[in-house]
Amino acid sequence: MSMNTKTYITALICIICAVYACTEARHSEARICETVSNTQSSDYCADTLLFHECMEIHLQDSVREAFVSRIDRLIITGDTLYITDTKQRSVVAFNTKGEYLFRINHRGHGNKEYTDLIDVAYDKWKHELLFLVYPKAIFHYTPDGRHIRTTPVEEAYTDICADSTFYYLAEETYTNGIMTDKALAIMNKNSLNITRTIDIEHEQAPFCSLGRKLYSGVGDRIWFTRKFDYTLYSFSNGIALSDVIVNYGSREMGCQDRSTRWDCMELARYANENNYVYGMHNICDGQHTMVFSTNQNDINVMDKKKHSSISYRGIVQSTYGTQLRHYAVIDGSDAKCVFFFWPEEYDSARRSLRENPDITMKVSTEYLRLLATTDGRHNPVLFIYTPR
C-alpha cells in the first residue's frame, strides 16, 4: 500500500469518527454540524495579525489582599476586572488601571458562606456575579460583592455560564463511582426547571480536567466543550445552534479504543509524545475569528468565513517582542481574551539576561523596561485582546 493511500485512509477514518461523534453524542437531538479543517504550524504568530485593541494591565500588588495565585476565569464589566482564583477560593477585583478594589471571599460554614469555589460567571442581563460553590449552590452577588440570594442545585457541576434566559451548568461526569448520562444541564432562570442534554456514552478520563468547559460567545451564544470530543457545541436561550467540528486528522485521539481508561499523568504524557489532541477549551468568540486552545497548550485561530483553523505555538507580543502562550477567556459585554506574563516568567527572563549579557543587545528597550518595572512584583502583567 502506497504512502498516499495510507494517508487518505487515515484522513477518511478520522472524518468518519468526527461525523460519528457529532451524531452519537446527542443522537436524540436534531443538530447541525459544520466541519472545520485544522492545519498545524510550528511558529508563533504576531499578535497584530490575530487581534486588535491590546490593553496592558499591571495588577497592583502593594497589599497582600491583591495577590493572585492563579487565574481560572476573568470577567470585565464597565471599568472593573474580576479574577477568579480557585486556589484561594475567592474573586479579586481591580479597575482597568490595575488598581486593587476588593476581594470577595466568603469561605466558611455559616449562612451565605461556602467551603469551595468551583467557578464564576457574569450574568450581563441581570448584572450579577454567579458563584458556583460547594455545598452545592449558586451564589448571586452584586458587582460590588454584596450577596443577593442563593439558588440551591441538586447535582455536582463544574462550570457555569448564563444567557438572557438560562443558566448553563456542566455536569460532573463521574461522581462516587457513578457516571452521569448527560454532559450539560440548562436551568431556566425563573422557574429553575432543568433540561439535561448531550448524551454521554463513555468517560475515558473521568478524573482529568482540561480547563473550563463553558464560555460566553457573541451576543447570546454559549459554547460548550468536553474531552475526547472535537465538537464545539453552541446554544442560545436554551436552544441548540449549529455546532463546529474541528478536524485534526491524524492528531485526533477520538478514534482509539473507547474502553481505555486513562490516568491523568499517563494521558498527558502519551498525548504530548505523539502530538495528539484530545480536547479544546478557552473559546474566545469574535465576530470574524474564533480563538481557542487544546491540551497541547497551543493557540488555534479559526476563520469563520474560510471554515479553517491554524494551530500556533503562541503569539509574539508586538510591543515587547516576547512570546506568550498561556491565556484565558474574558466574560462580560465583549468577547476578549487575555495573555499572562507571570512573575516566574519575568524573573526567569532577568536571570537569563544576567547570565548571557550578549542577549541584552538583541532585545528591545521596551522589553528591558518591562522587566525593570516588574522587578519584585507578585502579580502577572495582563495583555487583553479582542479577536478580529
Secondary structure, DSSP 8 states (H G I E B T S, - for coil): --HHHHHHHHHHHHHHHHHHHHHHTTTTS---EEEEEEEE-SSEEEHHHHEEEEEEEE---SSGGG--S--SEEEEETTEEEEEETTTTEEEEEETTS-EEEEE--BSSSTT-BSEEEEEEEETTTTEEEEEEETTEEEEE-TTS-EEEEEE-SS-EEEEEE-SSEEEEEE-SEETTEE-SEEEEEEETTT--EEEEEE----S-TT---S--EEE-STT-EEE--TT--EEEEEETTEE--EEEEE-GGGB-TTS-TT----HHHHHHHHHHHT-B--EEEEEE-SSEEEEEETT--EEEEETTTTEEEEESEEEETTTTEEE--EEEEEESS-EEEEEE-HHHHHHHHHHHHH-GGGGGGS-HHHHHHHHHTTT--S-EEEEEEE-
